[in-house]
């Protein structure tokens, strides 16, 4: 008989789908699918999901050339994600925050803006821990 601790964590389907779509570089759809979960969630997950949503939208804005929108959404996402621990809901959130910081530094510090295709190469692939 299997111990419940041996079973995968039952993350919501939308959460899992966010990771899949993000890793496929479909940032707009990743945000859309997680938004479906965000609207019905309660704290503390509600603001965590909102931060992930806004991170995906920030990347999407950058890819579309909306630099001010990208900057605004990145700063907002950072604010929502900052209260959560390094590891949260099976995700290395601290690593993700640091990666976003590095990616968006040119926008935050008013440095020359790299073209969107160079940013896409810097966006990490996300891993959802199943144990």
Chimera marker file (.cmm) of the C-alpha trace (Angstrom):
<marker_set name="trace">
<marker id="1" x="0.000" y="0.000" z="0.000" r="1" g="1" b="0" radius="0.5"/>
<marker id="2" x="1.347" y="3.401" z="-0.963" r="1" g="1" b="0" radius="0.5"/>
<marker id="3" x="2.018" y="5.985" z="1.688" r="1" g="1" b="0" radius="0.5"/>
<marker id="4" x="0.388" y="9.345" z="1.030" r="1" g="1" b="0" radius="0.5"/>
<marker id="5" x="3.822" y="10.951" z="1.386" r="1" g="1" b="0" radius="0.5"/>
<marker id="6" x="4.920" y="8.995" z="-1.705" r="1" g="1" b="0" radius="0.5"/>
<marker id="7" x="2.168" y="10.544" z="-3.835" r="1" g="1" b="0" radius="0.5"/>
<marker id="8" x="2.734" y="13.626" z="-5.957" r="1" g="1" b="0" radius="0.5"/>
<marker id="9" x="1.547" y="16.871" z="-4.444" r="1" g="1" b="0" radius="0.5"/>
<marker id="10" x="-1.952" y="17.650" z="-5.727" r="1" g="1" b="0" radius="0.5"/>
<marker id="11" x="-1.250" y="21.095" z="-7.142" r="1" g="1" b="0" radius="0.5"/>
<marker id="12" x="-4.174" y="22.725" z="-8.917" r="1" g="1" b="0" radius="0.5"/>
<marker id="13" x="-4.345" y="21.996" z="-12.634" r="1" g="1" b="0" radius="0.5"/>
<marker id="14" x="-4.064" y="25.701" z="-13.466" r="1" g="1" b="0" radius="0.5"/>
<marker id="15" x="-0.871" y="26.006" z="-11.420" r="1" g="1" b="0" radius="0.5"/>
<marker id="16" x="0.707" y="23.075" z="-13.236" r="1" g="1" b="0" radius="0.5"/>
<marker id="17" x="-0.464" y="24.499" z="-16.562" r="1" g="1" b="0" radius="0.5"/>
<marker id="18" x="1.148" y="27.863" z="-15.775" r="1" g="1" b="0" radius="0.5"/>
<marker id="19" x="4.523" y="26.135" z="-15.473" r="1" g="1" b="0" radius="0.5"/>
<marker id="20" x="4.002" y="24.179" z="-18.701" r="1" g="1" b="0" radius="0.5"/>
<marker id="21" x="2.948" y="27.234" z="-20.707" r="1" g="1" b="0" radius="0.5"/>
<marker id="22" x="5.671" y="29.429" z="-19.200" r="1" g="1" b="0" radius="0.5"/>
<marker id="23" x="8.288" y="26.851" z="-20.187" r="1" g="1" b="0" radius="0.5"/>
<marker id="24" x="6.845" y="26.759" z="-23.712" r="1" g="1" b="0" radius="0.5"/>
<marker id="25" x="7.415" y="30.546" z="-23.731" r="1" g="1" b="0" radius="0.5"/>
<marker id="26" x="3.692" y="31.197" z="-24.076" r="1" g="1" b="0" radius="0.5"/>
<marker id="27" x="3.735" y="33.869" z="-21.382" r="1" g="1" b="0" radius="0.5"/>
<marker id="28" x="0.366" y="35.356" z="-22.282" r="1" g="1" b="0" radius="0.5"/>
<marker id="29" x="-1.442" y="32.019" z="-21.999" r="1" g="1" b="0" radius="0.5"/>
<marker id="30" x="0.472" y="31.179" z="-18.808" r="1" g="1" b="0" radius="0.5"/>
<marker id="31" x="-0.901" y="34.342" z="-17.239" r="1" g="1" b="0" radius="0.5"/>
<marker id="32" x="-4.407" y="33.604" z="-18.536" r="1" g="1" b="0" radius="0.5"/>
<marker id="33" x="-4.596" y="30.099" z="-17.083" r="1" g="1" b="0" radius="0.5"/>
<marker id="34" x="-3.307" y="31.123" z="-13.674" r="1" g="1" b="0" radius="0.5"/>
<marker id="35" x="-5.712" y="34.058" z="-13.594" r="1" g="1" b="0" radius="0.5"/>
<marker id="36" x="-8.554" y="31.521" z="-13.590" r="1" g="1" b="0" radius="0.5"/>
<marker id="37" x="-7.202" y="30.162" z="-10.307" r="1" g="1" b="0" radius="0.5"/>
<marker id="38" x="-6.230" y="33.542" z="-8.842" r="1" g="1" b="0" radius="0.5"/>
<marker id="39" x="-9.782" y="34.926" z="-8.972" r="1" g="1" b="0" radius="0.5"/>
<marker id="40" x="-11.125" y="32.131" z="-6.746" r="1" g="1" b="0" radius="0.5"/>
<marker id="41" x="-8.126" y="31.736" z="-4.410" r="1" g="1" b="0" radius="0.5"/>
<marker id="42" x="-7.694" y="33.159" z="-0.909" r="1" g="1" b="0" radius="0.5"/>
<marker id="43" x="-4.608" y="34.327" z="0.959" r="1" g="1" b="0" radius="0.5"/>
<marker id="44" x="-1.770" y="33.470" z="1.160" r="1" g="1" b="0" radius="0.5"/>
<marker id="45" x="-1.866" y="31.879" z="-2.311" r="1" g="1" b="0" radius="0.5"/>
<marker id="46" x="-3.889" y="34.660" z="-3.929" r="1" g="1" b="0" radius="0.5"/>
<marker id="47" x="-1.066" y="37.226" z="-3.920" r="1" g="1" b="0" radius="0.5"/>
<marker id="48" x="1.535" y="34.573" z="-4.803" r="1" g="1" b="0" radius="0.5"/>
<marker id="49" x="-0.452" y="33.690" z="-7.910" r="1" g="1" b="0" radius="0.5"/>
<marker id="50" x="-0.891" y="37.377" z="-8.703" r="1" g="1" b="0" radius="0.5"/>
<marker id="51" x="2.887" y="37.833" z="-8.577" r="1" g="1" b="0" radius="0.5"/>
<marker id="52" x="3.451" y="34.904" z="-10.954" r="1" g="1" b="0" radius="0.5"/>
<marker id="53" x="0.768" y="36.254" z="-13.286" r="1" g="1" b="0" radius="0.5"/>
<marker id="54" x="2.346" y="39.684" z="-13.352" r="1" g="1" b="0" radius="0.5"/>
<marker id="55" x="5.824" y="38.247" z="-13.952" r="1" g="1" b="0" radius="0.5"/>
<marker id="56" x="4.543" y="36.468" z="-17.070" r="1" g="1" b="0" radius="0.5"/>
<marker id="57" x="2.734" y="39.610" z="-18.246" r="1" g="1" b="0" radius="0.5"/>
<marker id="58" x="5.875" y="41.712" z="-17.683" r="1" g="1" b="0" radius="0.5"/>
<marker id="59" x="7.805" y="39.413" z="-20.022" r="1" g="1" b="0" radius="0.5"/>
<marker id="60" x="4.944" y="39.499" z="-22.503" r="1" g="1" b="0" radius="0.5"/>
<marker id="61" x="4.943" y="43.327" z="-22.481" r="1" g="1" b="0" radius="0.5"/>
<marker id="62" x="8.683" y="43.411" z="-23.071" r="1" g="1" b="0" radius="0.5"/>
<marker id="63" x="8.377" y="41.025" z="-26.006" r="1" g="1" b="0" radius="0.5"/>
<marker id="64" x="5.725" y="43.288" z="-27.516" r="1" g="1" b="0" radius="0.5"/>
<marker id="65" x="7.862" y="46.398" z="-27.055" r="1" g="1" b="0" radius="0.5"/>
<marker id="66" x="5.819" y="47.915" z="-24.226" r="1" g="1" b="0" radius="0.5"/>
<marker id="67" x="8.801" y="48.818" z="-22.061" r="1" g="1" b="0" radius="0.5"/>
<marker id="68" x="6.916" y="51.010" z="-19.571" r="1" g="1" b="0" radius="0.5"/>
<marker id="69" x="4.317" y="48.254" z="-19.091" r="1" g="1" b="0" radius="0.5"/>
<marker id="70" x="7.067" y="45.678" z="-18.641" r="1" g="1" b="0" radius="0.5"/>
<marker id="71" x="8.787" y="47.816" z="-16.013" r="1" g="1" b="0" radius="0.5"/>
<marker id="72" x="5.542" y="48.517" z="-14.148" r="1" g="1" b="0" radius="0.5"/>
<marker id="73" x="4.441" y="44.871" z="-14.129" r="1" g="1" b="0" radius="0.5"/>
<marker id="74" x="7.889" y="43.623" z="-13.110" r="1" g="1" b="0" radius="0.5"/>
<marker id="75" x="7.959" y="46.003" z="-10.133" r="1" g="1" b="0" radius="0.5"/>
<marker id="76" x="4.445" y="44.982" z="-9.153" r="1" g="1" b="0" radius="0.5"/>
<marker id="77" x="5.246" y="41.264" z="-9.500" r="1" g="1" b="0" radius="0.5"/>
<marker id="78" x="8.346" y="41.730" z="-7.358" r="1" g="1" b="0" radius="0.5"/>
<marker id="79" x="6.264" y="43.367" z="-4.667" r="1" g="1" b="0" radius="0.5"/>
<marker id="80" x="3.748" y="40.541" z="-4.626" r="1" g="1" b="0" radius="0.5"/>
<marker id="81" x="6.390" y="37.789" z="-4.611" r="1" g="1" b="0" radius="0.5"/>
<marker id="82" x="8.807" y="39.322" z="-2.097" r="1" g="1" b="0" radius="0.5"/>
<marker id="83" x="7.015" y="38.228" z="1.111" r="1" g="1" b="0" radius="0.5"/>
<marker id="84" x="7.150" y="34.535" z="0.189" r="1" g="1" b="0" radius="0.5"/>
<marker id="85" x="10.009" y="32.204" z="1.188" r="1" g="1" b="0" radius="0.5"/>
<marker id="86" x="12.789" y="30.986" z="-1.097" r="1" g="1" b="0" radius="0.5"/>
<marker id="87" x="10.968" y="27.688" z="-1.653" r="1" g="1" b="0" radius="0.5"/>
<marker id="88" x="7.201" y="27.961" z="-1.974" r="1" g="1" b="0" radius="0.5"/>
<marker id="89" x="4.523" y="25.653" z="-3.335" r="1" g="1" b="0" radius="0.5"/>
<marker id="90" x="7.092" y="23.300" z="-4.850" r="1" g="1" b="0" radius="0.5"/>
<marker id="91" x="8.913" y="26.106" z="-6.621" r="1" g="1" b="0" radius="0.5"/>
<marker id="92" x="12.353" y="27.693" z="-6.186" r="1" g="1" b="0" radius="0.5"/>
<marker id="93" x="10.791" y="31.128" z="-5.904" r="1" g="1" b="0" radius="0.5"/>
<marker id="94" x="13.940" y="32.814" z="-4.618" r="1" g="1" b="0" radius="0.5"/>
<marker id="95" x="15.869" y="31.739" z="-7.718" r="1" g="1" b="0" radius="0.5"/>
<marker id="96" x="13.027" y="32.983" z="-9.923" r="1" g="1" b="0" radius="0.5"/>
<marker id="97" x="12.973" y="36.381" z="-8.188" r="1" g="1" b="0" radius="0.5"/>
<marker id="98" x="16.731" y="36.764" z="-8.642" r="1" g="1" b="0" radius="0.5"/>
<marker id="99" x="16.467" y="35.795" z="-12.301" r="1" g="1" b="0" radius="0.5"/>
<marker id="100" x="13.670" y="38.321" z="-12.874" r="1" g="1" b="0" radius="0.5"/>
<marker id="101" x="15.756" y="40.964" z="-11.133" r="1" g="1" b="0" radius="0.5"/>
<marker id="102" x="18.685" y="40.296" z="-13.478" r="1" g="1" b="0" radius="0.5"/>
<marker id="103" x="16.473" y="40.223" z="-16.578" r="1" g="1" b="0" radius="0.5"/>
<marker id="104" x="14.661" y="43.454" z="-15.738" r="1" g="1" b="0" radius="0.5"/>
<marker id="105" x="17.684" y="45.374" z="-14.369" r="1" g="1" b="0" radius="0.5"/>
<marker id="106" x="18.133" y="47.336" z="-17.617" r="1" g="1" b="0" radius="0.5"/>
<marker id="107" x="14.550" y="48.594" z="-17.378" r="1" g="1" b="0" radius="0.5"/>
<marker id="108" x="14.758" y="49.354" z="-13.680" r="1" g="1" b="0" radius="0.5"/>
<marker id="109" x="18.087" y="51.157" z="-13.911" r="1" g="1" b="0" radius="0.5"/>
<marker id="110" x="17.327" y="53.022" z="-17.165" r="1" g="1" b="0" radius="0.5"/>
<marker id="111" x="20.080" y="51.194" z="-19.034" r="1" g="1" b="0" radius="0.5"/>
<marker id="112" x="19.879" y="50.571" z="-22.791" r="1" g="1" b="0" radius="0.5"/>
<marker id="113" x="17.027" y="48.163" z="-23.441" r="1" g="1" b="0" radius="0.5"/>
<marker id="114" x="18.103" y="44.856" z="-24.987" r="1" g="1" b="0" radius="0.5"/>
<marker id="115" x="15.911" y="43.566" z="-27.819" r="1" g="1" b="0" radius="0.5"/>
<marker id="116" x="13.120" y="41.161" z="-26.782" r="1" g="1" b="0" radius="0.5"/>
<marker id="117" x="14.760" y="38.115" z="-28.376" r="1" g="1" b="0" radius="0.5"/>
<marker id="118" x="17.747" y="38.452" z="-26.041" r="1" g="1" b="0" radius="0.5"/>
<marker id="119" x="15.443" y="38.660" z="-23.044" r="1" g="1" b="0" radius="0.5"/>
<marker id="120" x="13.596" y="35.479" z="-24.056" r="1" g="1" b="0" radius="0.5"/>
<marker id="121" x="16.899" y="33.595" z="-23.913" r="1" g="1" b="0" radius="0.5"/>
<marker id="122" x="17.454" y="34.748" z="-20.318" r="1" g="1" b="0" radius="0.5"/>
<marker id="123" x="14.032" y="33.717" z="-19.020" r="1" g="1" b="0" radius="0.5"/>
<marker id="124" x="14.476" y="30.589" z="-16.899" r="1" g="1" b="0" radius="0.5"/>
<marker id="125" x="12.662" y="27.316" z="-17.342" r="1" g="1" b="0" radius="0.5"/>
<marker id="126" x="10.556" y="26.701" z="-14.255" r="1" g="1" b="0" radius="0.5"/>
<marker id="127" x="10.591" y="23.451" z="-12.313" r="1" g="1" b="0" radius="0.5"/>
<marker id="128" x="7.689" y="22.408" z="-10.106" r="1" g="1" b="0" radius="0.5"/>
<marker id="129" x="8.904" y="20.022" z="-7.414" r="1" g="1" b="0" radius="0.5"/>
<marker id="130" x="6.628" y="17.037" z="-7.008" r="1" g="1" b="0" radius="0.5"/>
<marker id="131" x="7.826" y="15.809" z="-3.585" r="1" g="1" b="0" radius="0.5"/>
<link id1="1" id2="2" r="1" g="1" b="0" radius="0.2"/>
<link id1="2" id2="3" r="1" g="1" b="0" radius="0.2"/>
<link id1="3" id2="4" r="1" g="1" b="0" radius="0.2"/>
<link id1="4" id2="5" r="1" g="1" b="0" radius="0.2"/>
<link id1="5" id2="6" r="1" g="1" b="0" radius="0.2"/>
<link id1="6" id2="7" r="1" g="1" b="0" radius="0.2"/>
<link id1="7" id2="8" r="1" g="1" b="0" radius="0.2"/>
<link id1="8" id2="9" r="1" g="1" b="0" radius="0.2"/>
<link id1="9" id2="10" r="1" g="1" b="0" radius="0.2"/>
<link id1="10" id2="11" r="1" g="1" b="0" radius="0.2"/>
<link id1="11" id2="12" r="1" g="1" b="0" radius="0.2"/>
<link id1="12" id2="13" r="1" g="1" b="0" radius="0.2"/>
<link id1="13" id2="14" r="1" g="1" b="0" radius="0.2"/>
<link id1="14" id2="15" r="1" g="1" b="0" radius="0.2"/>
<link id1="15" id2="16" r="1" g="1" b="0" radius="0.2"/>
<link id1="16" id2="17" r="1" g="1" b="0" radius="0.2"/>
<link id1="17" id2="18" r="1" g="1" b="0" radius="0.2"/>
<link id1="18" id2="19" r="1" g="1" b="0" radius="0.2"/>
<link id1="19" id2="20" r="1" g="1" b="0" radius="0.2"/>
<link id1="20" id2="21" r="1" g="1" b="0" radius="0.2"/>
<link id1="21" id2="22" r="1" g="1" b="0" radius="0.2"/>
<link id1="22" id2="23" r="1" g="1" b="0" radius="0.2"/>
<link id1="23" id2="24" r="1" g="1" b="0" radius="0.2"/>
<link id1="24" id2="25" r="1" g="1" b="0" radius="0.2"/>
<link id1="25" id2="26" r="1" g="1" b="0" radius="0.2"/>
<link id1="26" id2="27" r="1" g="1" b="0" radius="0.2"/>
<link id1="27" id2="28" r="1" g="1" b="0" radius="0.2"/>
<link id1="28" id2="29" r="1" g="1" b="0" radius="0.2"/>
<link id1="29" id2="30" r="1" g="1" b="0" radius="0.2"/>
<link id1="30" id2="31" r="1" g="1" b="0" radius="0.2"/>
<link id1="31" id2="32" r="1" g="1" b="0" radius="0.2"/>
<link id1="32" id2="33" r="1" g="1" b="0" radius="0.2"/>
<link id1="33" id2="34" r="1" g="1" b="0" radius="0.2"/>
<link id1="34" id2="35" r="1" g="1" b="0" radius="0.2"/>
<link id1="35" id2="36" r="1" g="1" b="0" radius="0.2"/>
<link id1="36" id2="37" r="1" g="1" b="0" radius="0.2"/>
<link id1="37" id2="38" r="1" g="1" b="0" radius="0.2"/>
<link id1="38" id2="39" r="1" g="1" b="0" radius="0.2"/>
<link id1="39" id2="40" r="1" g="1" b="0" radius="0.2"/>
<link id1="40" id2="41" r="1" g="1" b="0" radius="0.2"/>
<link id1="41" id2="42" r="1" g="1" b="0" radius="0.2"/>
<link id1="42" id2="43" r="1" g="1" b="0" radius="0.2"/>
<link id1="43" id2="44" r="1" g="1" b="0" radius="0.2"/>
<link id1="44" id2="45" r="1" g="1" b="0" radius="0.2"/>
<link id1="45" id2="46" r="1" g="1" b="0" radius="0.2"/>
<link id1="46" id2="47" r="1" g="1" b="0" radius="0.2"/>
<link id1="47" id2="48" r="1" g="1" b="0" radius="0.2"/>
<link id1="48" id2="49" r="1" g="1" b="0" radius="0.2"/>
<link id1="49" id2="50" r="1" g="1" b="0" radius="0.2"/>
<link id1="50" id2="51" r="1" g="1" b="0" radius="0.2"/>
<link id1="51" id2="52" r="1" g="1" b="0" radius="0.2"/>
<link id1="52" id2="53" r="1" g="1" b="0" radius="0.2"/>
<link id1="53" id2="54" r="1" g="1" b="0" radius="0.2"/>
<link id1="54" id2="55" r="1" g="1" b="0" radius="0.2"/>
<link id1="55" id2="56" r="1" g="1" b="0" radius="0.2"/>
<link id1="56" id2="57" r="1" g="1" b="0" radius="0.2"/>
<link id1="57" id2="58" r="1" g="1" b="0" radius="0.2"/>
<link id1="58" id2="59" r="1" g="1" b="0" radius="0.2"/>
<link id1="59" id2="60" r="1" g="1" b="0" radius="0.2"/>
<link id1="60" id2="61" r="1" g="1" b="0" radius="0.2"/>
<link id1="61" id2="62" r="1" g="1" b="0" radius="0.2"/>
<link id1="62" id2="63" r="1" g="1" b="0" radius="0.2"/>
<link id1="63" id2="64" r="1" g="1" b="0" radius="0.2"/>
<link id1="64" id2="65" r="1" g="1" b="0" radius="0.2"/>
<link id1="65" id2="66" r="1" g="1" b="0" radius="0.2"/>
<link id1="66" id2="67" r="1" g="1" b="0" radius="0.2"/>
<link id1="67" id2="68" r="1" g="1" b="0" radius="0.2"/>
<link id1="68" id2="69" r="1" g="1" b="0" radius="0.2"/>
<link id1="69" id2="70" r="1" g="1" b="0" radius="0.2"/>
<link id1="70" id2="71" r="1" g="1" b="0" radius="0.2"/>
<link id1="71" id2="72" r="1" g="1" b="0" radius="0.2"/>
<link id1="72" id2="73" r="1" g="1" b="0" radius="0.2"/>
<link id1="73" id2="74" r="1" g="1" b="0" radius="0.2"/>
<link id1="74" id2="75" r="1" g="1" b="0" radius="0.2"/>
<link id1="75" id2="76" r="1" g="1" b="0" radius="0.2"/>
<link id1="76" id2="77" r="1" g="1" b="0" radius="0.2"/>
<link id1="77" id2="78" r="1" g="1" b="0" radius="0.2"/>
<link id1="78" id2="79" r="1" g="1" b="0" radius="0.2"/>
<link id1="79" id2="80" r="1" g="1" b="0" radius="0.2"/>
<link id1="80" id2="81" r="1" g="1" b="0" radius="0.2"/>
<link id1="81" id2="82" r="1" g="1" b="0" radius="0.2"/>
<link id1="82" id2="83" r="1" g="1" b="0" radius="0.2"/>
<link id1="83" id2="84" r="1" g="1" b="0" radius="0.2"/>
<link id1="84" id2="85" r="1" g="1" b="0" radius="0.2"/>
<link id1="85" id2="86" r="1" g="1" b="0" radius="0.2"/>
<link id1="86" id2="87" r="1" g="1" b="0" radius="0.2"/>
<link id1="87" id2="88" r="1" g="1" b="0" radius="0.2"/>
<link id1="88" id2="89" r="1" g="1" b="0" radius="0.2"/>
<link id1="89" id2="90" r="1" g="1" b="0" radius="0.2"/>
<link id1="90" id2="91" r="1" g="1" b="0" radius="0.2"/>
<link id1="91" id2="92" r="1" g="1" b="0" radius="0.2"/>
<link id1="92" id2="93" r="1" g="1" b="0" radius="0.2"/>
<link id1="93" id2="94" r="1" g="1" b="0" radius="0.2"/>
<link id1="94" id2="95" r="1" g="1" b="0" radius="0.2"/>
<link id1="95" id2="96" r="1" g="1" b="0" radius="0.2"/>
<link id1="96" id2="97" r="1" g="1" b="0" radius="0.2"/>
<link id1="97" id2="98" r="1" g="1" b="0" radius="0.2"/>
<link id1="98" id2="99" r="1" g="1" b="0" radius="0.2"/>
<link id1="99" id2="100" r="1" g="1" b="0" radius="0.2"/>
<link id1="100" id2="101" r="1" g="1" b="0" radius="0.2"/>
<link id1="101" id2="102" r="1" g="1" b="0" radius="0.2"/>
<link id1="102" id2="103" r="1" g="1" b="0" radius="0.2"/>
<link id1="103" id2="104" r="1" g="1" b="0" radius="0.2"/>
<link id1="104" id2="105" r="1" g="1" b="0" radius="0.2"/>
<link id1="105" id2="106" r="1" g="1" b="0" radius="0.2"/>
<link id1="106" id2="107" r="1" g="1" b="0" radius="0.2"/>
<link id1="107" id2="108" r="1" g="1" b="0" radius="0.2"/>
<link id1="108" id2="109" r="1" g="1" b="0" radius="0.2"/>
<link id1="109" id2="110" r="1" g="1" b="0" radius="0.2"/>
<link id1="110" id2="111" r="1" g="1" b="0" radius="0.2"/>
<link id1="111" id2="112" r="1" g="1" b="0" radius="0.2"/>
<link id1="112" id2="113" r="1" g="1" b="0" radius="0.2"/>
<link id1="113" id2="114" r="1" g="1" b="0" radius="0.2"/>
<link id1="114" id2="115" r="1" g="1" b="0" radius="0.2"/>
<link id1="115" id2="116" r="1" g="1" b="0" radius="0.2"/>
<link id1="116" id2="117" r="1" g="1" b="0" radius="0.2"/>
<link id1="117" id2="118" r="1" g="1" b="0" radius="0.2"/>
<link id1="118" id2="119" r="1" g="1" b="0" radius="0.2"/>
<link id1="119" id2="120" r="1" g="1" b="0" radius="0.2"/>
<link id1="120" id2="121" r="1" g="1" b="0" radius="0.2"/>
<link id1="121" id2="122" r="1" g="1" b="0" radius="0.2"/>
<link id1="122" id2="123" r="1" g="1" b="0" radius="0.2"/>
<link id1="123" id2="124" r="1" g="1" b="0" radius="0.2"/>
<link id1="124" id2="125" r="1" g="1" b="0" radius="0.2"/>
<link id1="125" id2="126" r="1" g="1" b="0" radius="0.2"/>
<link id1="126" id2="127" r="1" g="1" b="0" radius="0.2"/>
<link id1="127" id2="128" r="1" g="1" b="0" radius="0.2"/>
<link id1="128" id2="129" r="1" g="1" b="0" radius="0.2"/>
<link id1="129" id2="130" r="1" g="1" b="0" radius="0.2"/>
<link id1="130" id2="131" r="1" g="1" b="0" radius="0.2"/>
</marker_set>
